[in-house]
């Protein structure tokens, strides 16, 4: 078979080019410290490397979320501790103010001034901001102040939302609590009542039940009372367990009383309401709700308005009793939120450790797929250099062959 000069050069060129390409690839691998530089090097490993890299990126973001959530919750914990101390100091002041028999209106005004200053402190705590300037008790409306003063009262401007952050593949942690959950809707020591007709769903033009004896109403267990008026004015009142509730029954008072249109006036459990023959009513008794700020406002205003007479001081005594009961419930509420915050902080700690372990395992698998074995690469590079050198030397010999050397 004849081999042309062009074929000799072409074959030599291909061989040296392939050998040089292999050397270049190995050198690049050694420079980068990675076995897989392009997907073509190992398609299966390249896919796994991409997936593992995405997982590590997620873990990095999860850890950032943990840092943000931990910062918010730690700040909330500090704020709640301060609020608890403030409320407890107000409880002590209310206990001192309960000595209405000896204290004078001037002394009550001094106490009211202290309550007023603590209310300002409470407002600042309710408007606590995190490091990014977000109000932690404003719910989703964290860009605006949670509480603002409007018309002499403090109003909640946030919503019921809470910011949650994903801290692992399967764990999401609530990073904030809305102010309404922490500071609002706290049970007082008083009960309220609402009523509706079982048939019509409302009372029509009939006035709602009036509270005539708050203490008697406060002693009533929470739950609906069923009021039934059969023909001939036979009235029965039962609690939620079916037990009869004592009451008094009389004719309606003359106009202009709002009960004048009723056939009978019933007084039961500190309530007064009118009924007609055939009525079926449900009276719902539940705790009156208030906020910490409103409780302190009522306490302050009552001390500012107290007079030296016994009737005025008796009214103040009722307000103080209500204040103490509400503040006690406020401490309980805040304690519940603090326990929840502590549990969430523990979740963040355990999740951070889990993420660290997961990242360590992922990086180990990633290194096994991606990182270069330098010993093997060095041996391979030497072999490839030898191949290139052999190709160069053989070409040098072959290229000098010619029949003229034998003439």
Helices and strands as residue ranges (DSSP letters): H 5-32, G 39-41, H 43-97, H 105-126, E 147-150, E 153-156, E 164-166, E 172-174, H 179-183, E 186-197, E 210-211, H 214-218, E 223-230, G 231-233, E 234-238, E 248-251, E 264-268, E 271-275, E 280-290, H 292-305, H 310-370, H 374-399, G 403-406
